[in-house]
């Protein structure tokens, strides 16, 4: 069955960086586009970034463009989210998502605080 397992979350000071990972299994990873979403307390889950199956096309939400980078390694069946210049507004649970079929990971908490 499809499984998506996120890791790499934590507590970081403003201005810091984190790299999230999502390990995928149960499907042919290289055939699928992948996304990262996030949900802050009391807010709607929002799309953060998307990468197409080839890895050559990416899109970002306006709030993270220029600070976050999505990438993938098909040899490791993994998708990553490099997050730089973090602010308290980036505090949220971050989810890995496979749009085709609608599969979610369990999420990883990212907290930005001094």
Steps between C-alpha positions, in 0.01 A plus 500: 500500500604860451698640792648845544716561806626848580798585716727793578268730688599676819547826686711763324574864571378768258735528206602139526464209262350153498488221246193279497503156346217277382569134440252338264415134453235281346506656155733584213623830637657631180159500325339750734509869577531578869402789722560652839213657692487662841237576759546761769287497817150622424569533128411312186754257358684675218718393212867590539681344205464249217749309290408315184600139429804604299629729772543775242190702584421645840244745635482685830252700698570869506576497870795260464635568150865592514543346845391138457623245247329173416706218352481128449730199485336216312780262599395548861125533434510827686392859468656783697418852609793727578374793704717807552448840662227356719260729683243434774233509228649178362403316819269215398465129455652415162352220293627304206227443239461299184239687298409212270291281724501745790745337740627683809782441741452535874672838518800643679492798734707806416521770765680828447561683823772678691 
